[in-house]
């Protein structure tokens, strides 16, 4: 959980990270603006806020692609 007053935590959670959907997801068509079906298929790569990617990762719905600036 983030520290409410920590600016670094706030900014990090809003950072967009690339993620690949591991499962087809309904009702999240906002991530793929070219698709009118309101669903994202498995294998689709999208950018989403870090906080959302973390929640979906825990549910094994996405795989987070670590940006190169954070890769060691």
Secondary structure, 3 states (H helix, E strand, C coil): CCCCCCHHHHHHHHCEEEEEECCCEECCHHHCCCCCCCEECCCCEEEEEHHHHHHHHHCCCEEEECCHHHCC
